[in-house]
Amino acid sequence: MIKWLLLVLLAAGLYFFLRRPHREAPRPRTPLPERMVACAACGVYLPEMECVRAADGRPYCCEAHRDAGGR
Ligand SMILES: [Zn+2]
């Protein structure tokens, strides 16, 4: 009989344990902000992924600005 009581208690404990809201570290409201770079020609900011890199590594917003060179 005591075995059943223990089993029920164990099940209840497990139930409440699983039901408990997960306490995770507070996450930023937005996903990791994408790194922004400024166009070396016009200064517009754009995600690093979308920029056009010159041979020297400077970021540009488009190929026209890259071809035009610095400001
Ligand atoms: Zn530009």
N, CA, C, O and the ligand as a Tripos MOL2 file, in Angstrom:
@<TRIPOS>MOLECULE
protein
  285   283    72     0     0
PROTEIN
NO_CHARGES

@<TRIPOS>ATOM
      1 N           0.8300   -1.2060    0.0000 N.3       1 MET1
      2 CA          0.0000    0.0000    0.0000 C.3       1 MET1
      3 C           0.8620    1.2530    0.0000 C.2       1 MET1
      4 O           0.5800    2.1970   -0.7380 O.2       1 MET1
      5 N           1.9080    1.2730    0.8180 N.am      2 ILE2
      6 CA          2.7990    2.4300    0.9000 C.3       2 ILE2
      7 C           3.5010    2.6650   -0.4370 C.2       2 ILE2
      8 O           3.8580    3.7890   -0.7880 O.2       2 ILE2
      9 N           3.6870    1.5540   -1.1740 N.am      3 LYS3
     10 CA          4.3280    1.6470   -2.4800 C.3       3 LYS3
     11 C           3.5090    2.5370   -3.4240 C.2       3 LYS3
     12 O           4.0610    3.3460   -4.1700 O.2       3 LYS3
     13 N           2.1900    2.3710   -3.3760 N.am      4 TRP4
     14 CA          1.3150    3.1650   -4.2320 C.3       4 TRP4
     15 C           1.3540    4.6430   -3.8610 C.2       4 TRP4
     16 O           1.3510    5.5330   -4.7110 O.2       4 TRP4
     17 N           1.3900    4.8590   -2.5320 N.am      5 LEU5
     18 CA          1.4390    6.2400   -2.0580 C.3       5 LEU5
     19 C           2.7090    6.9240   -2.5620 C.2       5 LEU5
     20 O           2.6830    8.0660   -3.0220 O.2       5 LEU5
     21 N           3.8220    6.1920   -2.4600 N.am      6 LEU6
     22 CA          5.0950    6.7460   -2.9300 C.3       6 LEU6
     23 C           5.0500    6.9980   -4.4290 C.2       6 LEU6
     24 O           5.5610    8.0050   -4.9190 O.2       6 LEU6
     25 N           4.4380    6.0810   -5.1400 N.am      7 LEU7
     26 CA          4.3530    6.2090   -6.5870 C.3       7 LEU7
     27 C           3.5420    7.4380   -6.9700 C.2       7 LEU7
     28 O           3.9060    8.1760   -7.8850 O.2       7 LEU7
     29 N           2.4250    7.6500   -6.2500 N.am      8 VAL8
     30 CA          1.5800    8.8120   -6.5250 C.3       8 VAL8
     31 C           2.3370   10.1030   -6.2200 C.2       8 VAL8
     32 O           2.2820   11.0710   -6.9790 O.2       8 VAL8
     33 N           3.0410   10.0920   -5.0970 N.am      9 LEU9
     34 CA          3.8210   11.2710   -4.7250 C.3       9 LEU9
     35 C           4.9020   11.5520   -5.7670 C.2       9 LEU9
     36 O           5.1510   12.6990   -6.1370 O.2       9 LEU9
     37 N           5.5250   10.4960   -6.2200 N.am     10 LEU10
     38 CA          6.5680   10.6390   -7.2260 C.3      10 LEU10
     39 C           5.9780   11.2020   -8.5200 C.2      10 LEU10
     40 O           6.5580   12.0900   -9.1450 O.2      10 LEU10
     41 N           4.8240   10.6730   -8.9090 N.am     11 ALA11
     42 CA          4.1750   11.1420  -10.1330 C.3      11 ALA11
     43 C           3.7770   12.6100   -9.9950 C.2      11 ALA11
     44 O           3.9600   13.4030  -10.9190 O.2      11 ALA11
     45 N           3.2260   12.9630   -8.8160 N.am     12 ALA12
     46 CA          2.8250   14.3510   -8.5940 C.3      12 ALA12
     47 C           4.0470   15.2660   -8.6240 C.2      12 ALA12
     48 O           4.0180   16.3510   -9.2060 O.2      12 ALA12
     49 N           5.1120   14.8060   -7.9870 N.am     13 GLY13
     50 CA          6.3330   15.6080   -7.9790 C.3      13 GLY13
     51 C           6.8620   15.8100   -9.3820 C.2      13 GLY13
     52 O           7.2620   16.9120   -9.7580 O.2      13 GLY13
     53 N           6.8580   14.7470  -10.1430 N.am     14 LEU14
     54 CA          7.3240   14.8240  -11.5220 C.3      14 LEU14
     55 C           6.4320   15.7580  -12.3400 C.2      14 LEU14
     56 O           6.9070   16.5490  -13.1560 O.2      14 LEU14
     57 N           5.1260   15.6420  -12.0960 N.am     15 TYR15
     58 CA          4.1620   16.4680  -12.8110 C.3      15 TYR15
     59 C           4.4190   17.9470  -12.5690 C.2      15 TYR15
     60 O           4.4760   18.7470  -13.5030 O.2      15 TYR15
     61 N           4.5730   18.2960  -11.2860 N.am     16 PHE16
     62 CA          4.8020   19.7050  -10.9670 C.3      16 PHE16
     63 C           6.1740   20.1640  -11.4380 C.2      16 PHE16
     64 O           6.3630   21.3180  -11.8200 O.2      16 PHE16
     65 N           7.1170   19.2480  -11.4040 N.am     17 PHE17
     66 CA          8.4630   19.6040  -11.8590 C.3      17 PHE17
     67 C           8.4420   19.9370  -13.3480 C.2      17 PHE17
     68 O           9.0610   20.9080  -13.7830 O.2      17 PHE17
     69 N           7.7240   19.1220  -14.1270 N.am     18 LEU18
     70 CA          7.6820   19.3380  -15.5740 C.3      18 LEU18
     71 C           6.8190   20.5380  -15.9360 C.2      18 LEU18
     72 O           7.0500   21.2020  -16.9470 O.2      18 LEU18
     73 N           5.8200   20.8070  -15.0990 N.am     19 ARG19
     74 CA          4.8830   21.8840  -15.3710 C.3      19 ARG19
     75 C           5.4780   23.2550  -15.0710 C.2      19 ARG19
     76 O           5.0600   24.2700  -15.6290 O.2      19 ARG19
     77 N           6.4530   23.2600  -14.1850 N.am     20 ARG20
     78 CA          7.0470   24.5120  -13.7260 C.3      20 ARG20
     79 C           7.6010   25.3000  -14.9130 C.2      20 ARG20
     80 O           8.2710   24.7340  -15.7770 O.2      20 ARG20
     81 N           7.3250   26.5890  -14.9550 N.am     21 PRO21
     82 CA          7.8670   27.3550  -16.0690 C.3      21 PRO21
     83 C           9.3830   27.3280  -16.0440 C.2      21 PRO21
     84 O          10.0120   27.4150  -14.9900 O.2      21 PRO21
     85 N           9.9330   27.2080  -17.1940 N.am     22 HIS22
     86 CA         11.3860   27.1530  -17.2720 C.3      22 HIS22
     87 C          11.9610   28.5080  -16.8970 C.2      22 HIS22
     88 O          11.5110   29.5560  -17.3580 O.2      22 HIS22
     89 N          12.9430   28.4470  -16.0700 N.am     23 ARG23
     90 CA         13.5970   29.6920  -15.6620 C.3      23 ARG23
     91 C          14.8770   29.8280  -16.4680 C.2      23 ARG23
     92 O          15.9500   29.3870  -16.0550 O.2      23 ARG23
     93 N          14.7350   30.4360  -17.6010 N.am     24 GLU24
     94 CA         15.9230   30.6580  -18.4250 C.3      24 GLU24
     95 C          16.4250   32.0750  -18.1970 C.2      24 GLU24
     96 O          15.6970   32.9370  -17.7050 O.2      24 GLU24
     97 N          17.6070   32.2880  -18.5410 N.am     25 ALA25
     98 CA         18.1470   33.6440  -18.4590 C.3      25 ALA25
     99 C          17.3160   34.5310  -19.3790 C.2      25 ALA25
    100 O          16.9290   34.1070  -20.4670 O.2      25 ALA25
    101 N          17.0420   35.7550  -18.9480 N.am     26 PRO26
    102 CA         16.2420   36.6280  -19.8140 C.3      26 PRO26
    103 C          16.9270   36.8210  -21.1610 C.2      26 PRO26
    104 O          18.1050   37.1660  -21.2560 O.2      26 PRO26
    105 N          16.1430   36.5860  -22.1770 N.am     27 ARG27
    106 CA         16.7220   36.6980  -23.5200 C.3      27 ARG27
    107 C          16.4710   38.0920  -24.0580 C.2      27 ARG27
    108 O          15.4970   38.7380  -23.6730 O.2      27 ARG27
    109 N          17.3060   38.5490  -24.9150 N.am     28 PRO28
    110 CA         17.0500   39.8670  -25.5180 C.3      28 PRO28
    111 C          15.7450   39.8420  -26.2830 C.2      28 PRO28
    112 O          15.3340   38.8100  -26.8140 O.2      28 PRO28
    113 N          15.1020   40.9970  -26.3290 N.am     29 ARG29
    114 CA         13.7900   41.0660  -26.9740 C.3      29 ARG29
    115 C          13.8650   40.6830  -28.4370 C.2      29 ARG29
    116 O          12.9420   40.0770  -28.9800 O.2      29 ARG29
    117 N          14.9520   41.0330  -29.0610 N.am     30 THR30
    118 CA         15.1110   40.6920  -30.4700 C.3      30 THR30
    119 C          16.2220   39.6620  -30.5830 C.2      30 THR30
    120 O          17.0840   39.5820  -29.7070 O.2      30 THR30
    121 N          16.2130   38.8920  -31.6240 N.am     31 PRO31
    122 CA         17.3290   37.9800  -31.8220 C.3      31 PRO31
    123 C          18.6230   38.7680  -31.9120 C.2      31 PRO31
    124 O          18.6230   39.9830  -32.1110 O.2      31 PRO31
    125 N          19.6870   38.0710  -31.7670 N.am     32 LEU32
    126 CA         20.9930   38.7170  -31.7710 C.3      32 LEU32
    127 C          21.0550   39.7760  -32.8650 C.2      32 LEU32
    128 O          20.8770   39.4630  -34.0420 O.2      32 LEU32
    129 N          21.3060   41.0300  -32.4850 N.am     33 PRO33
    130 CA         21.2930   42.0690  -33.5070 C.3      33 PRO33
    131 C          22.3950   41.8340  -34.5240 C.2      33 PRO33
    132 O          23.5310   41.5030  -34.1840 O.2      33 PRO33
    133 N          22.0310   42.0120  -35.7510 N.am     34 GLU34
    134 CA         23.0060   41.8010  -36.8060 C.3      34 GLU34
    135 C          23.9890   42.9530  -36.8080 C.2      34 GLU34
    136 O          23.6130   44.1050  -36.5860 O.2      34 GLU34
    137 N          25.2170   42.6450  -37.0530 N.am     35 ARG35
    138 CA         26.2400   43.6740  -37.0630 C.3      35 ARG35
    139 C          25.9940   44.6120  -38.2210 C.2      35 ARG35
    140 O          25.7970   44.1830  -39.3580 O.2      35 ARG35
    141 N          26.0080   45.9150  -37.9170 N.am     36 MET36
    142 CA         25.7670   46.9090  -38.9420 C.3      36 MET36
    143 C          27.0890   47.5710  -39.3130 C.2      36 MET36
    144 O          27.9520   47.8200  -38.4710 O.2      36 MET36
    145 N          27.2050   47.8370  -40.5750 N.am     37 VAL37
    146 CA         28.4010   48.5390  -41.0350 C.3      37 VAL37
    147 C          27.9510   49.7650  -41.8130 C.2      37 VAL37
    148 O          26.8520   49.7920  -42.3670 O.2      37 VAL37
    149 N          28.7980   50.7690  -41.8490 N.am     38 ALA38
    150 CA         28.4890   51.9910  -42.5800 C.3      38 ALA38
    151 C          29.2000   51.9560  -43.9190 C.2      38 ALA38
    152 O          30.3730   51.5940  -44.0140 O.2      38 ALA38
    153 N          28.4680   52.3370  -44.9420 N.am     39 CYS39
    154 CA         29.0580   52.4140  -46.2750 C.3      39 CYS39
    155 C          30.1950   53.4320  -46.2250 C.2      39 CYS39
    156 O          30.0320   54.5320  -45.6970 O.2      39 CYS39
    157 N          31.3370   53.0590  -46.7760 N.am     40 ALA40
    158 CA         32.4970   53.9460  -46.7380 C.3      40 ALA40
    159 C          32.3140   55.1370  -47.6760 C.2      40 ALA40
    160 O          33.0600   56.1120  -47.5860 O.2      40 ALA40
    161 N          31.3370   55.0710  -48.5700 N.am     41 ALA41
    162 CA         31.1240   56.1640  -49.5060 C.3      41 ALA41
    163 C          30.0240   57.1090  -49.0330 C.2      41 ALA41
    164 O          30.2470   58.3160  -48.9450 O.2      41 ALA41
    165 N          28.8550   56.5880  -48.7300 N.am     42 CYS42
    166 CA         27.7280   57.4580  -48.3910 C.3      42 CYS42
    167 C          27.3600   57.3950  -46.9170 C.2      42 CYS42
    168 O          26.5730   58.2180  -46.4500 O.2      42 CYS42
    169 N          27.9050   56.4470  -46.1790 N.am     43 GLY43
    170 CA         27.6830   56.4110  -44.7490 C.3      43 GLY43
    171 C          26.4010   55.7230  -44.3220 C.2      43 GLY43
    172 O          26.1010   55.6780  -43.1290 O.2      43 GLY43
    173 N          25.6380   55.1880  -45.2610 N.am     44 VAL44
    174 CA         24.4000   54.5120  -44.8900 C.3      44 VAL44
    175 C          24.7370   53.2140  -44.1650 C.2      44 VAL44
    176 O          25.6920   52.5180  -44.5110 O.2      44 VAL44
    177 N          23.9360   52.9070  -43.1560 N.am     45 TYR45
    178 CA         24.1620   51.6840  -42.3960 C.3      45 TYR45
    179 C          23.3890   50.5340  -43.0260 C.2      45 TYR45
    180 O          22.2420   50.6820  -43.4490 O.2      45 TYR45
    181 N          24.0380   49.4120  -43.0720 N.am     46 LEU46
    182 CA         23.3730   48.2290  -43.6040 C.3      46 LEU46
    183 C          23.9560   47.0070  -42.9100 C.2      46 LEU46
    184 O          25.0750   47.0430  -42.3980 O.2      46 LEU46
    185 N          23.1770   45.9160  -42.8990 N.am     47 PRO47
    186 CA         23.6980   44.7000  -42.2610 C.3      47 PRO47
    187 C          24.9860   44.2550  -42.9310 C.2      47 PRO47
    188 O          25.1440   44.3260  -44.1490 O.2      47 PRO47
    189 N          25.8940   43.7970  -42.0930 N.am     48 GLU48
    190 CA         27.1930   43.3900  -42.6250 C.3      48 GLU48
    191 C          27.0570   42.3350  -43.7100 C.2      48 GLU48
    192 O          27.8460   42.2900  -44.6550 O.2      48 GLU48
    193 N          26.0350   41.4770  -43.5610 N.am     49 MET49
    194 CA         25.8360   40.4130  -44.5390 C.3      49 MET49
    195 C          25.5360   40.9540  -45.9310 C.2      49 MET49
    196 O          25.8360   40.3060  -46.9330 O.2      49 MET49
    197 N          24.9400   42.1490  -45.9900 N.am     50 GLU50
    198 CA         24.4780   42.6710  -47.2840 C.3      50 GLU50
    199 C          25.4510   43.6590  -47.9020 C.2      50 GLU50
    200 O          25.2470   44.1220  -49.0240 O.2      50 GLU50
    201 N          26.4990   43.9790  -47.1760 N.am     51 CYS51
    202 CA         27.3930   45.0000  -47.7100 C.3      51 CYS51
    203 C          28.2830   44.4070  -48.7930 C.2      51 CYS51
    204 O          28.4520   43.1920  -48.8970 O.2      51 CYS51
    205 N          28.8410   45.2950  -49.5850 N.am     52 VAL52
    206 CA         29.7800   44.8980  -50.6320 C.3      52 VAL52
    207 C          31.1630   45.2790  -50.1450 C.2      52 VAL52
    208 O          31.4190   46.4370  -49.8170 O.2      52 VAL52
    209 N          32.0390   44.3170  -50.0990 N.am     53 ARG53
    210 CA         33.3800   44.5850  -49.5870 C.3      53 ARG53
    211 C          34.3100   44.9830  -50.7220 C.2      53 ARG53
    212 O          34.3240   44.3780  -51.7940 O.2      53 ARG53
    213 N          35.0840   46.0200  -50.4450 N.am     54 ALA54
    214 CA         36.1280   46.3820  -51.3930 C.3      54 ALA54
    215 C          37.3150   45.4550  -51.1660 C.2      54 ALA54
    216 O          37.3390   44.6680  -50.2190 O.2      54 ALA54
    217 N          38.2860   45.5620  -52.0420 N.am     55 ALA55
    218 CA         39.4690   44.7090  -51.9230 C.3      55 ALA55
    219 C          40.1860   44.9580  -50.6020 C.2      55 ALA55
    220 O          40.7840   44.0450  -50.0330 O.2      55 ALA55
    221 N          40.1260   46.2030  -50.1140 N.am     56 ASP56
    222 CA         40.8020   46.5200  -48.8560 C.3      56 ASP56
    223 C          39.9450   46.1880  -47.6370 C.2      56 ASP56
    224 O          40.3550   46.4260  -46.5010 O.2      56 ASP56
    225 N          38.7500   45.6370  -47.8770 N.am     57 GLY57
    226 CA         37.9020   45.1990  -46.7760 C.3      57 GLY57
    227 C          36.8980   46.2340  -46.3240 C.2      57 GLY57
    228 O          36.0840   45.9470  -45.4460 O.2      57 GLY57
    229 N          36.9260   47.4370  -46.8940 N.am     58 ARG58
    230 CA         35.9650   48.4440  -46.4550 C.3      58 ARG58
    231 C          34.5800   48.1020  -46.9870 C.2      58 ARG58
    232 O          34.4440   47.6410  -48.1200 O.2      58 ARG58
    233 N          33.5560   48.3250  -46.1750 N.am     59 PRO59
    234 CA         32.1970   47.9800  -46.6060 C.3      59 PRO59
    235 C          31.5460   49.0970  -47.4160 C.2      59 PRO59
    236 O          31.7410   50.2810  -47.1440 O.2      59 PRO59
    237 N          30.7890   48.7010  -48.3920 N.am     60 TYR60
    238 CA         30.0170   49.6420  -49.2020 C.3      60 TYR60
    239 C          28.5990   49.1110  -49.3130 C.2      60 TYR60
    240 O          28.3500   47.9130  -49.1860 O.2      60 TYR60
    241 N          27.6630   50.0490  -49.5580 N.am     61 CYS61
    242 CA         26.2680   49.6450  -49.6250 C.3      61 CYS61
    243 C          25.9340   49.0280  -50.9750 C.2      61 CYS61
    244 O          24.9920   48.2430  -51.0790 O.2      61 CYS61
    245 N          26.6860   49.3680  -51.9950 N.am     62 CYS62
    246 CA         26.4020   48.8240  -53.3180 C.3      62 CYS62
    247 C          27.6910   48.8260  -54.1410 C.2      62 CYS62
    248 O          28.6960   49.4290  -53.7660 O.2      62 CYS62
    249 N          27.6250   48.1470  -55.2450 N.am     63 GLU63
    250 CA         28.8260   48.0460  -56.0730 C.3      63 GLU63
    251 C          29.2050   49.3890  -56.6690 C.2      63 GLU63
    252 O          30.3870   49.6680  -56.8700 O.2      63 GLU63
    253 N          28.1910   50.2440  -56.9600 N.am     64 ALA64
    254 CA         28.4800   51.5560  -57.5330 C.3      64 ALA64
    255 C          29.3470   52.3750  -56.5760 C.2      64 ALA64
    256 O          30.3030   53.0290  -56.9920 O.2      64 ALA64
    257 N          28.9970   52.3280  -55.2890 N.am     65 HIS65
    258 CA         29.7770   53.0830  -54.3100 C.3      65 HIS65
    259 C          31.1510   52.4630  -54.1140 C.2      65 HIS65
    260 O          32.1370   53.1650  -53.8890 O.2      65 HIS65
    261 N          31.2020   51.1480  -54.2010 N.am     66 ARG66
    262 CA         32.5050   50.5030  -54.0720 C.3      66 ARG66
    263 C          33.4050   50.9210  -55.2200 C.2      66 ARG66
    264 O          34.5870   51.2090  -55.0330 O.2      66 ARG66
    265 N          32.8200   50.9490  -56.4170 N.am     67 ASP67
    266 CA         33.6130   51.3180  -57.5890 C.3      67 ASP67
    267 C          34.0100   52.7780  -57.5260 C.2      67 ASP67
    268 O          35.0780   53.1550  -58.0080 O.2      67 ASP67
    269 N          33.1350   53.6240  -56.9200 N.am     68 ALA68
    270 CA         33.4370   55.0400  -56.8140 C.3      68 ALA68
    271 C          34.5320   55.3060  -55.7830 C.2      68 ALA68
    272 O          35.1890   56.3470  -55.8060 O.2      68 ALA68
    273 N          34.7100   54.3570  -54.8930 N.am     69 GLY69
    274 CA         35.7560   54.5210  -53.8920 C.3      69 GLY69
    275 C          35.2640   55.2880  -52.6840 C.2      69 GLY69
    276 O          34.0580   55.4400  -52.4850 O.2      69 GLY69
    277 N          36.1810   55.7620  -51.8890 N.am     70 GLY70
    278 CA         35.8570   56.4560  -50.6360 C.3      70 GLY70
    279 C          35.0820   57.7380  -50.8770 C.2      70 GLY70
    280 O          34.8000   58.1260  -52.0110 O.2      70 GLY70
    281 N          34.7500   58.3780  -49.7670 N.am     71 ARG71
    282 CA         33.9540   59.6010  -49.8510 C.3      71 ARG71
    283 C          34.6380   60.7180  -50.5970 C.2      71 ARG71
    284 O          34.0730   61.8030  -50.7380 O.2      71 ARG71
    285 ZN         26.9140   53.8420  -50.1960 Zn       72 ZN72
@<TRIPOS>BOND
     1     1     2 1
     2     2     3 1
     3     3     4 2
     4     3     5 am
     5     5     6 1
     6     6     7 1
     7     7     8 2
     8     7     9 am
     9     9    10 1
    10    10    11 1
    11    11    12 2
    12    11    13 am
    13    13    14 1
    14    14    15 1
    15    15    16 2
    16    15    17 am
    17    17    18 1
    18    18    19 1
    19    19    20 2
    20    19    21 am
    21    21    22 1
    22    22    23 1
    23    23    24 2
    24    23    25 am
    25    25    26 1
    26    26    27 1
    27    27    28 2
    28    27    29 am
    29    29    30 1
    30    30    31 1
    31    31    32 2
    32    31    33 am
    33    33    34 1
    34    34    35 1
    35    35    36 2
    36    35    37 am
    37    37    38 1
    38    38    39 1
    39    39    40 2
    40    39    41 am
    41    41    42 1
    42    42    43 1
    43    43    44 2
    44    43    45 am
    45    45    46 1
    46    46    47 1
    47    47    48 2
    48    47    49 am
    49    49    50 1
    50    50    51 1
    51    51    52 2
    52    51    53 am
    53    53    54 1
    54    54    55 1
    55    55    56 2
    56    55    57 am
    57    57    58 1
    58    58    59 1
    59    59    60 2
    60    59    61 am
    61    61    62 1
    62    62    63 1
    63    63    64 2
    64    63    65 am
    65    65    66 1
    66    66    67 1
    67    67    68 2
    68    67    69 am
    69    69    70 1
    70    70    71 1
    71    71    72 2
    72    71    73 am
    73    73    74 1
    74    74    75 1
    75    75    76 2
    76    75    77 am
    77    77    78 1
    78    78    79 1
    79    79    80 2
    80    79    81 am
    81    81    82 1
    82    82    83 1
    83    83    84 2
    84    83    85 am
    85    85    86 1
    86    86    87 1
    87    87    88 2
    88    87    89 am
    89    89    90 1
    90    90    91 1
    91    91    92 2
    92    91    93 am
    93    93    94 1
    94    94    95 1
    95    95    96 2
    96    95    97 am
    97    97    98 1
    98    98    99 1
    99    99   100 2
   100    99   101 am
   101   101   102 1
   102   102   103 1
   103   103   104 2
   104   103   105 am
   105   105   106 1
   106   106   107 1
   107   107   108 2
   108   107   109 am
   109   109   110 1
   110   110   111 1
   111   111   112 2
   112   111   113 am
   113   113   114 1
   114   114   115 1
   115   115   116 2
   116   115   117 am
   117   117   118 1
   118   118   119 1
   119   119   120 2
   120   119   121 am
   121   121   122 1
   122   122   123 1
   123   123   124 2
   124   123   125 am
   125   125   126 1
   126   126   127 1
   127   127   128 2
   128   127   129 am
   129   129   130 1
   130   130   131 1
   131   131   132 2
   132   131   133 am
   133   133   134 1
   134   134   135 1
   135   135   136 2
   136   135   137 am
   137   137   138 1
   138   138   139 1
   139   139   140 2
   140   139   141 am
   141   141   142 1
   142   142   143 1
   143   143   144 2
   144   143   145 am
   145   145   146 1
   146   146   147 1
   147   147   148 2
   148   147   149 am
   149   149   150 1
   150   150   151 1
   151   151   152 2
   152   151   153 am
   153   153   154 1
   154   154   155 1
   155   155   156 2
   156   155   157 am
   157   157   158 1
   158   158   159 1
   159   159   160 2
   160   159   161 am
   161   161   162 1
   162   162   163 1
   163   163   164 2
   164   163   165 am
   165   165   166 1
   166   166   167 1
   167   167   168 2
   168   167   169 am
   169   169   170 1
   170   170   171 1
   171   171   172 2
   172   171   173 am
   173   173   174 1
   174   174   175 1
   175   175   176 2
   176   175   177 am
   177   177   178 1
   178   178   179 1
   179   179   180 2
   180   179   181 am
   181   181   182 1
   182   182   183 1
   183   183   184 2
   184   183   185 am
   185   185   186 1
   186   186   187 1
   187   187   188 2
   188   187   189 am
   189   189   190 1
   190   190   191 1
   191   191   192 2
   192   191   193 am
   193   193   194 1
   194   194   195 1
   195   195   196 2
   196   195   197 am
   197   197   198 1
   198   198   199 1
   199   199   200 2
   200   199   201 am
   201   201   202 1
   202   202   203 1
   203   203   204 2
   204   203   205 am
   205   205   206 1
   206   206   207 1
   207   207   208 2
   208   207   209 am
   209   209   210 1
   210   210   211 1
   211   211   212 2
   212   211   213 am
   213   213   214 1
   214   214   215 1
   215   215   216 2
   216   215   217 am
   217   217   218 1
   218   218   219 1
   219   219   220 2
   220   219   221 am
   221   221   222 1
   222   222   223 1
   223   223   224 2
   224   223   225 am
   225   225   226 1
   226   226   227 1
   227   227   228 2
   228   227   229 am
   229   229   230 1
   230   230   231 1
   231   231   232 2
   232   231   233 am
   233   233   234 1
   234   234   235 1
   235   235   236 2
   236   235   237 am
   237   237   238 1
   238   238   239 1
   239   239   240 2
   240   239   241 am
   241   241   242 1
   242   242   243 1
   243   243   244 2
   244   243   245 am
   245   245   246 1
   246   246   247 1
   247   247   248 2
   248   247   249 am
   249   249   250 1
   250   250   251 1
   251   251   252 2
   252   251   253 am
   253   253   254 1
   254   254   255 1
   255   255   256 2
   256   255   257 am
   257   257   258 1
   258   258   259 1
   259   259   260 2
   260   259   261 am
   261   261   262 1
   262   262   263 1
   263   263   264 2
   264   263   265 am
   265   265   266 1
   266   266   267 1
   267   267   268 2
   268   267   269 am
   269   269   270 1
   270   270   271 1
   271   271   272 2
   272   271   273 am
   273   273   274 1
   274   274   275 1
   275   275   276 2
   276   275   277 am
   277   277   278 1
   278   278   279 1
   279   279   280 2
   280   279   281 am
   281   281   282 1
   282   282   283 1
   283   283   284 2
@<TRIPOS>SUBSTRUCTURE
     1 MET1         2 RESIDUE 1 A MET
     2 ILE2         6 RESIDUE 1 A ILE
     3 LYS3        10 RESIDUE 1 A LYS
     4 TRP4        14 RESIDUE 1 A TRP
     5 LEU5        18 RESIDUE 1 A LEU
     6 LEU6        22 RESIDUE 1 A LEU
     7 LEU7        26 RESIDUE 1 A LEU
     8 VAL8        30 RESIDUE 1 A VAL
     9 LEU9        34 RESIDUE 1 A LEU
    10 LEU10       38 RESIDUE 1 A LEU
    11 ALA11       42 RESIDUE 1 A ALA
    12 ALA12       46 RESIDUE 1 A ALA
    13 GLY13       50 RESIDUE 1 A GLY
    14 LEU14       54 RESIDUE 1 A LEU
    15 TYR15       58 RESIDUE 1 A TYR
    16 PHE16       62 RESIDUE 1 A PHE
    17 PHE17       66 RESIDUE 1 A PHE
    18 LEU18       70 RESIDUE 1 A LEU
    19 ARG19       74 RESIDUE 1 A ARG
    20 ARG20       78 RESIDUE 1 A ARG
    21 PRO21       82 RESIDUE 1 A PRO
    22 HIS22       86 RESIDUE 1 A HIS
    23 ARG23       90 RESIDUE 1 A ARG
    24 GLU24       94 RESIDUE 1 A GLU
    25 ALA25       98 RESIDUE 1 A ALA
    26 PRO26      102 RESIDUE 1 A PRO
    27 ARG27      106 RESIDUE 1 A ARG
    28 PRO28      110 RESIDUE 1 A PRO
    29 ARG29      114 RESIDUE 1 A ARG
    30 THR30      118 RESIDUE 1 A THR
    31 PRO31      122 RESIDUE 1 A PRO
    32 LEU32      126 RESIDUE 1 A LEU
    33 PRO33      130 RESIDUE 1 A PRO
    34 GLU34      134 RESIDUE 1 A GLU
    35 ARG35      138 RESIDUE 1 A ARG
    36 MET36      142 RESIDUE 1 A MET
    37 VAL37      146 RESIDUE 1 A VAL
    38 ALA38      150 RESIDUE 1 A ALA
    39 CYS39      154 RESIDUE 1 A CYS
    40 ALA40      158 RESIDUE 1 A ALA
    41 ALA41      162 RESIDUE 1 A ALA
    42 CYS42      166 RESIDUE 1 A CYS
    43 GLY43      170 RESIDUE 1 A GLY
    44 VAL44      174 RESIDUE 1 A VAL
    45 TYR45      178 RESIDUE 1 A TYR
    46 LEU46      182 RESIDUE 1 A LEU
    47 PRO47      186 RESIDUE 1 A PRO
    48 GLU48      190 RESIDUE 1 A GLU
    49 MET49      194 RESIDUE 1 A MET
    50 GLU50      198 RESIDUE 1 A GLU
    51 CYS51      202 RESIDUE 1 A CYS
    52 VAL52      206 RESIDUE 1 A VAL
    53 ARG53      210 RESIDUE 1 A ARG
    54 ALA54      214 RESIDUE 1 A ALA
    55 ALA55      218 RESIDUE 1 A ALA
    56 ASP56      222 RESIDUE 1 A ASP
    57 GLY57      226 RESIDUE 1 A GLY
    58 ARG58      230 RESIDUE 1 A ARG
    59 PRO59      234 RESIDUE 1 A PRO
    60 TYR60      238 RESIDUE 1 A TYR
    61 CYS61      242 RESIDUE 1 A CYS
    62 CYS62      246 RESIDUE 1 A CYS
    63 GLU63      250 RESIDUE 1 A GLU
    64 ALA64      254 RESIDUE 1 A ALA
    65 HIS65      258 RESIDUE 1 A HIS
    66 ARG66      262 RESIDUE 1 A ARG
    67 ASP67      266 RESIDUE 1 A ASP
    68 ALA68      270 RESIDUE 1 A ALA
    69 GLY69      274 RESIDUE 1 A GLY
    70 GLY70      278 RESIDUE 1 A GLY
    71 ARG71      282 RESIDUE 1 A ARG
    72 ZN72       285 GROUP 0 **** ****
